[in-house]
Amino acid sequence: MSLPLPLSRIKVLDVSQIMAGPFCCMLLGDMGADVIKVETPGIGDQTRRSMGFRLKGADSGGFLALNRNKRSVEIDLKNPAGLEAFYALVKDADVLVENNRPGVAARLKIDYPTLRELNPRLVYASISGFGQTGPWAKRPGLDLIAQAMTGVMSVMGHAGEAPVKSAIPLADLGAGLFAAYGILSAVIGRGLTGEGQFVDASLFETAMSLSVWESAEYWGTGEVPVPIGSANRMSAPYQAVRASDRHFVIGAANPKLWTALCTVIGRDDLTKDARFADNVLRIRNRTVLIEELEREFARRTANEWVDALLAAGVPAAPILDYAEALASDQAVAREMVLKIQHPVEGETRALGFPVKLGGTPQQVRHPAPLLGQHTDQVLGEIGMTPAAIAALRQSGAFGAVTAAAAEADAAAD
């Protein structure tokens, strides 16, 4: 007999869109939560239409990547009847996640003080650019803005070159992770107090909180961190280096590994060089150190050096592109590429679960939903009759049932 997933009794209202909020809710859904995505009729999450490529249907690949294990309902929160239906969902929910700019939820009458009166046990999470307080609170928040205003962009790339950002949207995705961490902490805390609480997460605090080495360097030395390319602030050599054919990476981060590296490349003399006597000096003299190493690495290919270094116990690796990484034996062994059947797209691929639960392994219970696909189902679960749903749909409170959504819902049943 299979055991229930750990969050199987948690109901989440996902009133967010784009990336941080949807990613947070997908993580909760992957752990078993019943995630109900509340979307504007006829429009839905902006990511459905405006983010990236499309396959066969109307929804973008970006939307499919961020919204598995959710059900979708279309409710017009500006319609009084729609708002009342939403309130009925709130009374039955454990968690709500929204990522509007501060003040918008209050205008829509879906802010925490309002909803807490309906459901004191509700854990209400807001993800915004800069948090709910402070002089920047109402500024528009994007991953790019957060990277720029937290110092992250100032240390990306190489010294003297144009600013660059992390290609991975670390502020957006990290905010989703931190929000999930805050939500689960609040849910556990509710078991002690009987009451929910407000969870305030932001892209700004996320990006700043991830700047561990940089802040330590600044406070420890008084010097403002600068870009250092692929190198590490706390150890050397620990970066990408050039072989005869391409770059690869090495991480000789302690005396034993440094000595082993020098032996592999036939340069035991470097262990006696006063410029490289310890890690502090290797960091200080990083530029000349890498020049010395690359002089030797130029003799062989990257793969040859990686094999030799690994045989000696020195961390090293080729630099893979995404085609190589996703097809790697390790990605296959760890099931990091999932095949998901979608009612419109057919078989799609998605990134796998980054954390594996041994006793209750996760599954894809739902592909990314079609817009409004589960409206009738979800509202029926809180006691609304088909006639009442039809009447409210006629009033514009809910979205129209599309043929694709109806067919997908029927197939799921």
VENRAQUI-V51676 format. One record per residue. SS is DSSP state (a for helix, b for strand, c for the rest). OMEGA is omega in whole degrees, 0 to 359 (999 if undefined). Layout:
ss:SS omega:OMEGA
ss:SS omega:OMEGA
This chain:
ss:c omega:180
ss:c omega:179
ss:c omega:178
ss:c omega:175
ss:c omega:189
ss:c omega:181
ss:c omega:187
ss:c omega:178
ss:c omega:182
ss:c omega:177
ss:b omega:185
ss:b omega:171
ss:b omega:179
ss:b omega:181
ss:b omega:183
ss:c omega:177
ss:c omega:181
ss:c omega:189
ss:c omega:190
ss:a omega:180
ss:a omega:178
ss:a omega:178
ss:a omega:177
ss:a omega:183
ss:a omega:176
ss:a omega:178
ss:a omega:178
ss:a omega:178
ss:a omega:178
ss:a omega:179
ss:c omega:172
ss:c omega:181
ss:c omega:173
ss:b omega:185
ss:b omega:179
ss:b omega:182
ss:b omega:182
ss:b omega:187
ss:b omega:178
ss:c omega:181
ss:c omega:176
ss:c omega:184
ss:c omega:179
ss:c omega:176
ss:c omega:180
ss:c omega:183
ss:a omega:178
ss:a omega:189
ss:a omega:195
ss:a omega:186
ss:c omega:169
ss:c omega:188
ss:c omega:172
ss:b omega:178
ss:c omega:179
ss:c omega:186
ss:c omega:184
ss:c omega:185
ss:c omega:183
ss:b omega:175
ss:a omega:178
ss:a omega:178
ss:a omega:180
ss:a omega:184
ss:a omega:189
ss:a omega:191
ss:c omega:173
ss:c omega:178
ss:c omega:176
ss:b omega:169
ss:b omega:184
ss:b omega:171
ss:b omega:175
ss:b omega:178
ss:b omega:176
ss:c omega:183
ss:c omega:176
ss:c omega:176
ss:c omega:183
ss:a omega:179
ss:a omega:177
ss:a omega:179
ss:a omega:178
ss:a omega:177
ss:a omega:177
ss:a omega:178
ss:a omega:178
ss:a omega:176
ss:a omega:181
ss:a omega:181
ss:a omega:183
ss:c omega:187
ss:c omega:174
ss:c omega:188
ss:b omega:170
ss:b omega:178
ss:b omega:176
ss:b omega:179
ss:c omega:174
ss:c omega:171
ss:c omega:181
ss:c omega:181
ss:c omega:182
ss:a omega:181
ss:a omega:179
ss:a omega:178
ss:a omega:179
ss:a omega:182
ss:c omega:176
ss:c omega:180
ss:c omega:184
ss:a omega:179
ss:a omega:179
ss:a omega:185
ss:a omega:177
ss:a omega:177
ss:a omega:179
ss:a omega:185
ss:c omega:181
ss:c omega:180
ss:c omega:184
ss:c omega:169
ss:b omega:188
ss:b omega:182
ss:b omega:175
ss:b omega:175
ss:b omega:182
ss:b omega:181
ss:c omega:188
ss:c omega:183
ss:c omega:187
ss:c omega:182
ss:c omega:178
ss:c omega:185
ss:c omega:180
ss:c omega:190
ss:c omega:186
ss:c omega:173
ss:c omega:174
ss:c omega:183
ss:c omega:175
ss:c omega:177
ss:a omega:179
ss:a omega:180
ss:a omega:180
ss:a omega:178
ss:a omega:181
ss:a omega:190
ss:a omega:177
ss:c omega:183
ss:c omega:185
ss:c omega:181
ss:a omega:182
ss:a omega:181
ss:a omega:179
ss:c omega:175
ss:c omega:184
ss:c omega:182
ss:c omega:177
ss:c omega:180
ss:c omega:181
ss:c omega:179
ss:c omega:174
ss:c omega:176
ss:c omega:172
ss:c omega:179
ss:c omega:173
ss:c omega:182
ss:c omega:189
ss:a omega:179
ss:a omega:179
ss:a omega:183
ss:a omega:178
ss:a omega:178
ss:a omega:176
ss:a omega:178
ss:a omega:180
ss:a omega:178
ss:a omega:178
ss:a omega:177
ss:a omega:178
ss:a omega:180
ss:a omega:182
ss:a omega:175
ss:a omega:180
ss:a omega:178
ss:a omega:177
ss:a omega:178
ss:a omega:178
ss:a omega:177
ss:a omega:179
ss:a omega:186
ss:a omega:185
ss:c omega:182
ss:c omega:173
ss:c omega:177
ss:c omega:181
ss:b omega:178
ss:b omega:186
ss:b omega:180
ss:b omega:181
ss:b omega:176
ss:a omega:181
ss:a omega:182
ss:a omega:177
ss:a omega:182
ss:a omega:179
ss:a omega:181
ss:a omega:179
ss:c omega:182
ss:c omega:188
ss:a omega:182
ss:a omega:185
ss:a omega:179
ss:a omega:179
ss:a omega:179
ss:a omega:182
ss:a omega:182
ss:a omega:182
ss:a omega:185
ss:a omega:185
ss:c omega:180
ss:c omega:180
ss:c omega:181
ss:c omega:180
ss:c omega:178
ss:c omega:178
ss:c omega:177
ss:c omega:182
ss:c omega:184
ss:c omega:180
ss:c omega:183
ss:c omega:189
ss:c omega:179
ss:c omega:178
ss:c omega:358
ss:c omega:182
ss:b omega:186
ss:b omega:174
ss:b omega:178
ss:b omega:185
ss:b omega:172
ss:c omega:183
ss:c omega:185
ss:c omega:183
ss:c omega:179
ss:b omega:168
ss:b omega:182
ss:b omega:176
ss:b omega:179
ss:b omega:178
ss:c omega:194
ss:c omega:176
ss:c omega:185
ss:a omega:180
ss:a omega:181
ss:a omega:178
ss:a omega:179
ss:a omega:179
ss:a omega:178
ss:a omega:181
ss:a omega:178
ss:a omega:181
ss:a omega:184
ss:c omega:178
ss:c omega:181
ss:c omega:178
ss:a omega:179
ss:a omega:181
ss:a omega:179
ss:a omega:180
ss:a omega:180
ss:c omega:183
ss:a omega:181
ss:a omega:186
ss:a omega:189
ss:c omega:177
ss:c omega:185
ss:a omega:180
ss:a omega:179
ss:a omega:177
ss:a omega:176
ss:a omega:182
ss:a omega:182
ss:c omega:186
ss:a omega:185
ss:a omega:181
ss:a omega:176
ss:a omega:181
ss:a omega:176
ss:a omega:179
ss:a omega:182
ss:a omega:183
ss:a omega:174
ss:a omega:178
ss:a omega:182
ss:a omega:181
ss:c omega:182
ss:c omega:185
ss:c omega:181
ss:c omega:179
ss:a omega:181
ss:a omega:178
ss:a omega:179
ss:a omega:179
ss:a omega:180
ss:a omega:182
ss:a omega:181
ss:a omega:179
ss:a omega:178
ss:a omega:179
ss:c omega:179
ss:c omega:180
ss:c omega:178
ss:b omega:179
ss:b omega:181
ss:b omega:171
ss:b omega:176
ss:c omega:184
ss:c omega:168
ss:c omega:185
ss:a omega:178
ss:a omega:180
ss:a omega:184
ss:a omega:183
ss:a omega:179
ss:c omega:185
ss:c omega:178
ss:a omega:181
ss:a omega:178
ss:a omega:178
ss:a omega:182
ss:a omega:182
ss:c omega:177
ss:c omega:181
ss:c omega:171
ss:b omega:180
ss:b omega:172
ss:b omega:186
ss:b omega:177
ss:b omega:180
ss:b omega:185
ss:c omega:179
ss:c omega:186
ss:c omega:188
ss:b omega:181
ss:b omega:176
ss:b omega:177
ss:b omega:180
ss:b omega:176
ss:b omega:182
ss:c omega:182
ss:c omega:185
ss:c omega:177
ss:c omega:181
ss:c omega:175
ss:c omega:185
ss:c omega:184
ss:c omega:182
ss:c omega:183
ss:c omega:182
ss:c omega:175
ss:c omega:169
ss:c omega:181
ss:c omega:179
ss:c omega:168
ss:c omega:175
ss:c omega:188
ss:c omega:168
ss:c omega:182
ss:c omega:177
ss:c omega:186
ss:c omega:188
ss:c omega:184
ss:a omega:182
ss:a omega:182
ss:a omega:183
ss:a omega:180
ss:a omega:176
ss:a omega:181
ss:a omega:177
ss:c omega:171
ss:c omega:180
ss:c omega:183
ss:c omega:177
ss:a omega:180
ss:a omega:179
ss:a omega:179
ss:a omega:180
ss:a omega:180
ss:a omega:180
ss:a omega:176
ss:a omega:178
ss:a omega:181
ss:a omega:180
ss:c omega:180
ss:c omega:180
ss:b omega:178
ss:c omega:178
ss:c omega:178
ss:c omega:177
ss:c omega:180
ss:a omega:181
ss:a omega:181
ss:a omega:181
ss:a omega:181
ss:a omega:180
ss:a omega:180
ss:a omega:179
ss:a omega:179
ss:a omega:179
ss:a omega:179
ss:c omega:999
